Amino acid sequence: MKKYFDKLLYQKAYSRAFFGNLGLAFKELSVVFLQFFYWKNPLSILRVIKYAIYSLGRMIMGRSVRLSYAYTGEDRLIESLLNKSIRNTGFYVDVGCNHPIFISNTFTLYRKGWKGICIDGNEKLIRKYKYLRPRDRAVHAVVSDKQDELAFVEYTNNVLSSVEPALEEQYLALGQQVVKRINIKPQSLTSILNKHNTPKEFDLLTIDAEEHDLNVLQSLDFNKYQPELIVAEIDDLNLSAPNEHPVYKLLTSQNYKLVGFILKNAYFKKIPSF
């Protein structure tokens, strides 16, 4: 029987893609109520119906309706690199998460039954998680290894919001306007993970902190927490000499390997220890 199904499922690329897509649709349908219904808001049942229809559409239309929610398809690459069985769910930490759905690196995983911790300095966006992703733990915070208060600046395009003062002049020159500026005491990533009982080994850490990614990583105790895959936005990485970049140096020293780089994002995977 096993040989029969192995031949049916894996011998041809088309059949493998067809049954893989079918399994993914069933997985999404099996968790859609749990992931999207929020009992304090009965109208959230409409969101349950919406995503159930999307999953049914996947079953009918196949791979042509396999969606990506991330900015440039990062979520699809993350799925491929993690290569998790459809049956398994996982745990992510999303630093600089911004909107719960729009250009999210983790919403595709959420639809499959995953959950995690989503962190952002924009309190208004963090409040949306309660209704749009009720199983996630949404944290309003700025993550850094620095101790003193930082000025979190929110721009007209809120995906550019940052604590890096050097960016303000650049963004204003591009026509952005400062919507809000707040002084906030940063928290280390380790302290946030401690508060929320994060598993010591989890699947994904994705960081988009607008040129503050190194500080986020330096605030993590790698002896305590070891994500399998780390995605960091480092658009100044020189692939001819990656070892010159401080993020590369830090992560390779912690037993991570650079397994991909596209556009602004670098993908580092934990090297298994035997």
Stockholm file with secondary structure:
# STOCKHOLM 1.0

chainA/1-274         MKKYFDKLLYQKAYSRAFFGNLGLAFKELSVVFLQFFYWKNPLSILRVIKYAIYSLGRMIMGRSVRLSYAYTGEDRLIESLLNKSIRNTGFYVDVGCNHPIFISNTFTLYRKGWKGICIDGNEKLIRKYKYLRPRDRAVHAVVSDKQDELAFVEYTNNVLSSVEPALEEQYLALGQQVVKRINIKPQSLTSILNKHNTPKEFDLLTIDAEEHDLNVLQSLDFNKYQPELIVAEIDDLNLSAPNEHPVYKLLTSQNYKLVGFILKNAYFKKIPSF
#=GR chainA/1-274 SS CHHHHHHHHHSSHHHHHHHHHHHHHHHHHHHHHHHHCBTTBGGGHHHHHHHHHHHHHHHHHGGGGCCCCSTTSHHHHHHHHHCCCTTCCCEEEEETCCSSSTTCSSHHHHHTTCEEEEEESCHHHHHHHHHHSTTSEEEECCBCSCCSCEEEEEESSGGGCBSCTHHHHHHHHTTCCEEEEEEECCBCHHHHHHHTTCCSSCSEEEECCSSCHHHHHHTSCTTTCCCSEEEEECTTCCTTSGGGSHHHHHHHHTTEEEEEEETTEEEEEECCCC
#=GC SS_cons         CHHHHHHHHHSSHHHHHHHHHHHHHHHHHHHHHHHHCBTTBGGGHHHHHHHHHHHHHHHHHGGGGCCCCSTTSHHHHHHHHHCCCTTCCCEEEEETCCSSSTTCSSHHHHHTTCEEEEEESCHHHHHHHHHHSTTSEEEECCBCSCCSCEEEEEESSGGGCBSCTHHHHHHHHTTCCEEEEEEECCBCHHHHHHHTTCCSSCSEEEECCSSCHHHHHHTSCTTTCCCSEEEEECTTCCTTSGGGSHHHHHHHHTTEEEEEEETTEEEEEECCCC
//
